[in-house]
């Protein structure tokens, strides 16, 4: 519901902005066209009136319908206010011309606009001639108004179509923009839910063991060793989860720096594998390392070792006694490849696409000390080194984690 309201709000805001832009565009286009037509009309009117006064034009004949253009006609008025002459193209009756001339003479301005009979007339008056006559040039503005009306209608229709398209486009863009937001929100909710779950379990165990210890205040530390050991193990597990959460939080906010330098990758690999040899031997797991040639690499040595530790920890936890783990490091075609192969229980195909997600565990019944954060951290470290990490598996046969580094 919240995201639907936000999506609608984003759509309306974007559509409103586009509407205002179209409104300004349509209004500006219309008024600029009107001003241009008025300017051309006035310029032409002054030229025609000047030619009439100078004698170059003594009449304005009726124009054929196939010759569109400005419609000018003129009348001459005597000092007594009577019409003494008129152009041939004047289609108005004597009464209409009398009304128009009276309105024009009444106005003190030399030019203006008269609305009469549903028609708009623009007029321009000449100065008083030698015989005290006044020439008034009229322009029937119907044709120009019709042009402006057609233009305005086309602009409005175009604007409405564009507004509809912009609304649909805004909705589409808002829907696209909401996708990552919803995904991030859901990931945050899942993250908080999983984090609280992972922390709640060790906290409950610690609380239970503390209740047992505090319920026997007379017992010695040695006699309570079992419960105290449980508390220690769960505290360590909690510390590991909290460290992993802090690491990922800093990574998400780009506050997890990498200290890159050139180092021997094969040496770092041996150093990272060494602590797991005793653990593998304890579980009767064969651990082999193959690195035939020295390999130099530019990156964060500590973080690369952390990736190797994560993969080995997962491999040992999910490989039964008598199994085998093989690590191979090779360099070919300017690419460094590190593979960790185990003969453990494997991962089903459905889970292979999710194992790098935070808190994801293919089978929570095999929790066995993992919180589902290690592979997410490993993926981030490899990615920030411009590499890739992938996994393939044959359930019940083997699982292979492969890292490609530049």
C-alpha positions as CSV (number, residue, x, y, z in Angstrom):
1,X,0.0,0.0,0.0
2,X,2.8,2.4,0.9
3,X,4.6,1.7,-2.3
4,X,1.4,2.2,-4.4
5,X,0.9,5.6,-2.9
6,X,4.5,6.5,-3.5
7,X,4.3,5.3,-7.1
8,X,1.2,7.4,-7.7
9,X,2.8,10.4,-6.0
10,X,5.9,10.2,-8.2
11,X,3.7,9.7,-11.3
12,X,1.5,12.8,-10.5
13,X,4.5,15.0,-9.7
14,X,6.2,14.1,-12.9
15,X,3.0,14.4,-14.9
16,X,2.3,17.8,-13.3
17,X,5.7,19.1,-14.1
18,X,5.3,18.0,-17.7
19,X,1.8,19.5,-17.9
20,X,3.1,22.9,-16.7
21,X,5.9,22.8,-19.3
22,X,3.3,21.9,-22.0
23,X,1.0,24.7,-20.8
24,X,3.8,27.2,-20.9
25,X,4.8,26.0,-24.3
26,X,1.3,26.1,-25.7
27,X,0.5,29.5,-24.2
28,X,3.8,30.9,-25.4
29,X,3.4,29.6,-28.9
30,X,-0.2,30.9,-29.2
31,X,0.6,34.4,-27.9
32,X,3.8,34.7,-29.9
33,X,1.8,33.7,-33.0
34,X,-0.9,36.2,-32.2
35,X,1.6,39.0,-31.7
36,X,3.3,38.1,-35.0
37,X,0.0,38.2,-36.8
38,X,-1.0,41.5,-35.2
39,X,2.4,43.0,-36.1
40,X,2.2,41.9,-39.7
41,X,-1.4,43.1,-39.9
42,X,-0.6,46.6,-38.5
43,X,2.4,46.9,-40.8
44,X,0.4,46.0,-43.8
45,X,-2.5,48.3,-42.7
46,X,-0.2,51.3,-42.4
47,X,1.2,50.5,-45.9
48,X,-2.2,50.2,-47.5
49,X,-3.5,53.4,-45.8
50,X,-0.4,55.3,-46.9
51,X,-0.9,54.1,-50.5
52,X,-4.6,55.1,-50.3
53,X,-3.8,58.6,-49.0
54,X,-1.0,59.1,-51.6
55,X,-3.4,58.0,-54.4
56,X,-1.5,54.8,-55.4
57,X,-4.6,52.9,-54.4
58,X,-8.1,54.3,-55.1
59,X,-10.1,51.1,-54.6
60,X,-9.8,47.7,-53.1
61,X,-11.6,45.2,-55.4
62,X,-13.2,42.0,-54.2
63,X,-10.7,39.2,-54.0
64,X,-11.4,35.8,-55.4
65,X,-12.1,33.1,-52.7
66,X,-9.1,31.0,-53.9
67,X,-6.7,33.9,-52.9
68,X,-6.7,33.9,-49.1
69,X,-5.1,36.7,-47.1
70,X,-5.9,39.7,-45.0
71,X,-9.3,41.3,-45.8
72,X,-9.0,45.1,-45.9
73,X,-11.7,47.6,-46.9
74,X,-12.0,51.3,-46.4
75,X,-14.5,54.1,-46.2
76,X,-14.2,57.9,-46.5
77,X,-16.2,60.1,-44.1
78,X,-17.1,63.8,-44.6
79,X,-16.8,66.4,-41.8
80,X,-20.4,65.8,-41.1
81,X,-19.9,62.2,-40.4
82,X,-21.4,60.9,-43.7
83,X,-19.8,58.1,-45.7
84,X,-18.8,59.6,-49.0
85,X,-16.9,56.7,-50.5
86,X,-16.1,53.0,-49.8
87,X,-14.0,50.3,-51.4
88,X,-15.6,47.8,-53.8
89,X,-14.8,44.8,-51.6
90,X,-16.9,46.1,-48.7
91,X,-19.7,43.6,-48.2
92,X,-21.2,45.3,-45.2
93,X,-24.5,47.1,-45.5
94,X,-24.8,50.9,-45.1
95,X,-26.1,50.5,-41.6
96,X,-23.2,48.2,-40.6
97,X,-20.7,50.6,-42.1
98,X,-22.4,53.5,-40.3
99,X,-22.1,51.7,-37.0
100,X,-18.4,50.8,-37.6
101,X,-17.5,54.4,-38.7
102,X,-19.3,55.9,-35.7
103,X,-17.4,53.6,-33.3
104,X,-14.1,54.3,-35.0
105,X,-14.7,58.1,-34.9
106,X,-15.8,58.0,-31.3
107,X,-12.4,56.5,-30.3
108,X,-9.7,59.1,-29.8
109,X,-7.0,56.6,-30.8
110,X,-5.8,56.3,-34.4
111,X,-6.3,52.6,-34.4
112,X,-8.2,50.0,-32.4
113,X,-10.5,47.0,-32.5
114,X,-14.3,46.9,-32.9
115,X,-16.4,43.8,-32.2
116,X,-19.6,43.9,-34.1
117,X,-22.0,41.2,-35.2
118,X,-19.8,38.4,-34.0
119,X,-16.9,39.7,-36.1
120,X,-13.8,41.5,-35.0
121,X,-12.6,44.5,-37.0
122,X,-9.4,46.3,-36.7
123,X,-9.3,49.8,-37.9
124,X,-6.7,52.5,-38.7
125,X,-7.7,56.2,-39.2
126,X,-5.9,58.6,-41.4
127,X,-5.3,62.2,-40.6
128,X,-7.8,64.8,-41.8
129,X,-7.3,65.5,-45.5
130,X,-7.3,68.8,-47.3
131,X,-11.0,68.4,-47.9
132,X,-11.6,67.6,-44.3
133,X,-12.3,63.9,-45.1
134,X,-11.1,61.0,-43.0
135,X,-10.2,57.7,-44.4
136,X,-10.8,54.7,-42.2
137,X,-9.2,51.4,-43.2
138,X,-10.9,48.3,-41.7
139,X,-9.6,44.8,-41.5
140,X,-12.0,41.8,-41.1
141,X,-10.0,39.8,-38.6
142,X,-12.1,36.6,-39.1
143,X,-9.5,34.8,-41.2
144,X,-6.7,35.5,-38.8
145,X,-8.8,34.5,-35.8
146,X,-9.7,31.3,-37.5
147,X,-6.1,30.6,-38.1
148,X,-5.2,31.3,-34.5
149,X,-8.2,29.1,-33.4
150,X,-7.0,26.2,-35.6
151,X,-3.5,26.6,-34.2
152,X,-4.7,26.7,-30.6
153,X,-6.9,23.6,-31.2
154,X,-4.0,21.7,-32.7
155,X,-1.7,22.8,-29.8
156,X,-4.3,21.7,-27.2
157,X,-5.0,18.4,-28.9
158,X,-1.2,17.8,-29.2
159,X,-0.7,18.8,-25.6
160,X,-3.5,16.5,-24.4
161,X,-2.0,13.6,-26.3
162,X,1.5,14.4,-25.0
163,X,0.1,14.8,-21.5
164,X,-1.5,11.3,-21.7
165,X,1.7,9.8,-23.1
166,X,3.7,11.6,-20.4
167,X,1.4,10.3,-17.7
168,X,1.8,6.7,-19.0
169,X,5.5,7.3,-19.4
170,X,5.7,8.8,-15.8
171,X,3.8,5.8,-14.5
172,X,6.2,3.4,-16.3
173,X,9.3,5.3,-15.0
174,X,7.9,5.5,-11.5
175,X,7.2,1.8,-11.6
176,X,10.7,1.1,-12.8
177,X,12.1,3.4,-10.1
178,X,10.0,1.7,-7.4
179,X,11.4,-1.8,-8.4
180,X,14.8,-1.3,-6.8
181,X,13.3,0.6,-3.9
182,X,10.9,-2.2,-3.1
183,X,13.7,-4.7,-3.5
184,X,15.9,-2.8,-1.2
185,X,13.1,-2.4,1.3
186,X,12.4,-6.1,1.2
187,X,16.0,-6.9,1.5
188,X,16.2,-4.6,4.5
189,X,13.2,-6.3,6.1
190,X,14.6,-9.7,5.4
191,X,18.0,-8.6,6.7
192,X,16.6,-7.3,10.0
193,X,14.4,-10.4,10.4
194,X,17.3,-12.8,9.7
195,X,19.7,-10.8,11.8
196,X,17.3,-10.8,14.8
197,X,16.8,-14.5,14.3
198,X,20.5,-15.3,14.2
199,X,21.1,-13.2,17.3
200,X,18.1,-14.5,19.2
201,X,19.1,-18.1,19.1
202,X,22.6,-17.7,20.8
203,X,21.1,-15.1,23.2
204,X,18.4,-17.7,24.2
205,X,21.1,-20.3,24.7
206,X,23.3,-18.0,26.7
207,X,20.3,-17.0,28.9
208,X,19.3,-20.6,29.5
209,X,22.8,-21.6,30.5
210,X,23.2,-18.5,32.7
211,X,19.9,-19.5,34.5
212,X,21.3,-23.0,35.1
213,X,24.6,-21.5,36.5
214,X,22.9,-18.9,38.6
215,X,20.4,-21.5,39.9
216,X,23.3,-23.4,41.5
217,X,25.3,-20.6,43.3
218,X,27.0,-23.1,45.6
219,X,28.6,-25.1,42.7
220,X,32.2,-24.6,41.7
221,X,33.4,-23.2,38.4
222,X,34.7,-26.7,37.5
223,X,31.3,-28.3,38.0
224,X,29.6,-25.6,35.9
225,X,32.2,-26.0,33.1
226,X,29.7,-27.5,30.7
227,X,27.3,-24.5,30.9
228,X,30.1,-22.0,30.9
229,X,31.5,-23.6,27.8
230,X,28.2,-23.3,26.1
231,X,28.0,-19.6,27.0
232,X,31.5,-19.1,25.6
233,X,30.7,-20.8,22.3
234,X,27.5,-18.9,21.8
235,X,29.1,-15.6,22.7
236,X,31.8,-16.3,20.0
237,X,29.1,-17.2,17.5
238,X,27.3,-13.9,18.3
239,X,30.5,-11.9,18.0
240,X,31.1,-13.5,14.6
241,X,27.6,-12.7,13.4
242,X,27.9,-9.1,14.6
243,X,31.3,-8.7,12.9
244,X,29.9,-10.0,9.7
245,X,26.9,-7.6,9.9
246,X,29.1,-4.7,10.6
247,X,31.3,-5.7,7.6
248,X,28.4,-5.9,5.2
249,X,26.9,-2.6,6.6
250,X,30.1,-0.8,6.0
251,X,30.3,-2.4,2.5
252,X,26.8,-1.3,1.6
253,X,27.7,2.3,2.6
254,X,31.1,2.2,0.8
255,X,32.9,2.6,4.1
256,X,34.7,-0.7,3.9
257,X,38.2,0.2,2.6
258,X,40.5,-2.1,0.8
259,X,44.2,-1.8,1.4
260,X,45.6,-2.9,-1.9
261,X,49.2,-3.7,-2.7
262,X,51.2,-6.2,-4.6
263,X,51.7,-9.5,-2.8
264,X,52.4,-13.2,-3.4
265,X,49.1,-14.8,-3.9
266,X,50.4,-18.4,-3.6
267,X,52.1,-17.5,-0.3
268,X,48.9,-15.9,1.0
269,X,47.0,-19.0,0.0
270,X,49.3,-21.3,1.9
271,X,49.1,-19.1,4.9
272,X,45.3,-19.1,4.8
273,X,45.1,-22.9,4.4
274,X,47.5,-23.7,7.2
275,X,45.2,-23.1,10.1
276,X,42.6,-25.5,8.7
277,X,45.0,-28.4,8.3
278,X,44.6,-29.5,11.9
279,X,40.8,-29.1,11.8
280,X,40.6,-31.2,8.6
281,X,42.8,-33.9,10.2
282,X,40.6,-33.9,13.2
283,X,37.6,-34.6,11.0
284,X,39.6,-37.2,9.0
285,X,39.3,-35.1,5.8
286,X,42.1,-35.1,3.2
287,X,43.2,-31.5,2.5
288,X,45.4,-30.9,-0.6
289,X,46.8,-27.7,-2.1
290,X,48.1,-27.3,-5.6
291,X,49.9,-24.1,-6.7
292,X,52.6,-25.0,-9.2
293,X,54.0,-21.5,-9.9
294,X,54.5,-18.3,-7.9
295,X,51.7,-15.8,-8.7
296,X,51.9,-12.1,-7.9
297,X,48.6,-10.2,-7.4
298,X,47.5,-6.6,-6.6
299,X,44.8,-6.4,-4.0
300,X,44.0,-6.5,-0.3
301,X,45.9,-9.5,1.0
302,X,43.9,-9.8,4.3
303,X,40.6,-9.8,2.4
304,X,41.7,-12.4,-0.1
305,X,42.8,-14.6,2.9
306,X,39.3,-14.0,4.4
307,X,37.7,-15.3,1.2
308,X,39.9,-18.4,1.3
309,X,39.0,-19.0,5.0
310,X,35.3,-18.7,4.3
311,X,35.4,-21.2,1.5
312,X,37.5,-23.7,3.5
313,X,35.3,-23.3,6.6
314,X,32.2,-24.1,4.5
315,X,33.9,-27.0,2.8
316,X,35.1,-28.6,6.1
317,X,31.7,-28.1,7.8
318,X,29.8,-29.8,5.0
319,X,32.3,-32.6,4.2
320,X,31.9,-35.8,6.2
321,X,34.7,-37.8,7.7
322,X,36.8,-39.6,5.1
323,X,36.1,-36.9,2.5
324,X,38.5,-34.8,0.6
325,X,39.1,-31.1,-0.1
326,X,41.3,-29.9,-2.9
327,X,42.5,-26.3,-3.5
328,X,44.0,-25.3,-6.9
329,X,45.5,-22.0,-7.9
330,X,46.5,-21.4,-11.5
331,X,47.3,-18.5,-13.8
332,X,46.5,-18.5,-17.5
333,X,45.6,-15.9,-20.1
334,X,46.0,-13.0,-17.7
335,X,43.4,-14.6,-15.4
336,X,44.0,-16.1,-12.0
337,X,41.7,-19.0,-11.1
338,X,41.3,-20.4,-7.5
339,X,39.1,-23.5,-7.0
340,X,38.0,-25.1,-3.8
341,X,36.5,-28.6,-4.4
342,X,35.0,-30.8,-1.7
343,X,33.4,-34.2,-1.7
344,X,30.7,-33.1,0.7
345,X,26.9,-33.3,0.7
346,X,26.6,-30.9,-2.3
347,X,24.0,-28.2,-3.0
348,X,20.8,-28.7,-4.9
349,X,20.3,-26.7,-8.1
350,X,17.6,-24.5,-6.7
351,X,19.9,-23.3,-3.9
352,X,22.9,-22.7,-6.1
353,X,21.4,-19.4,-7.3
354,X,20.8,-18.2,-3.7
355,X,23.8,-19.3,-1.7
356,X,25.5,-15.9,-2.1
357,X,22.5,-14.1,-0.6
358,X,22.8,-12.9,2.9
359,X,21.6,-15.3,5.6
360,X,20.7,-17.9,3.0
361,X,21.3,-21.5,4.1
362,X,20.5,-24.4,1.8
363,X,19.4,-26.5,4.7
364,X,19.0,-24.9,8.1
365,X,19.0,-28.3,9.7
366,X,22.7,-28.4,8.9
367,X,23.3,-25.0,10.5
368,X,26.4,-26.3,12.3
369,X,27.8,-22.9,13.2
370,X,27.2,-20.9,10.0
371,X,25.0,-17.8,9.8
372,X,24.7,-17.6,6.0
373,X,26.8,-14.4,5.8
374,X,30.2,-15.8,4.8
375,X,29.5,-16.3,1.1
376,X,27.9,-12.9,0.8
377,X,31.1,-11.4,2.3
378,X,33.2,-13.5,0.0
379,X,31.2,-12.3,-3.1
380,X,31.6,-8.6,-2.1
381,X,35.4,-9.0,-1.6
382,X,35.9,-10.8,-4.9
383,X,33.6,-8.3,-6.8
384,X,35.6,-5.3,-5.4
385,X,38.7,-7.0,-6.8
386,X,36.9,-7.0,-10.2
387,X,36.6,-10.7,-10.1
388,X,33.8,-13.3,-10.1
389,X,32.9,-16.2,-7.8
390,X,30.7,-19.1,-8.9
391,X,29.6,-22.4,-7.5
392,X,28.7,-25.7,-9.2
393,X,27.6,-28.9,-7.4
394,X,26.6,-32.5,-7.8
395,X,24.5,-33.4,-4.7
396,X,26.1,-36.2,-2.8
397,X,29.3,-36.1,-5.0
398,X,31.1,-32.8,-4.9
399,X,30.9,-29.0,-4.8
400,X,33.3,-26.6,-6.6
401,X,33.7,-22.9,-5.8
402,X,35.6,-21.1,-8.5
403,X,37.1,-17.6,-8.2
404,X,38.3,-15.7,-11.3
405,X,40.6,-12.7,-10.6
406,X,42.2,-10.4,-13.1
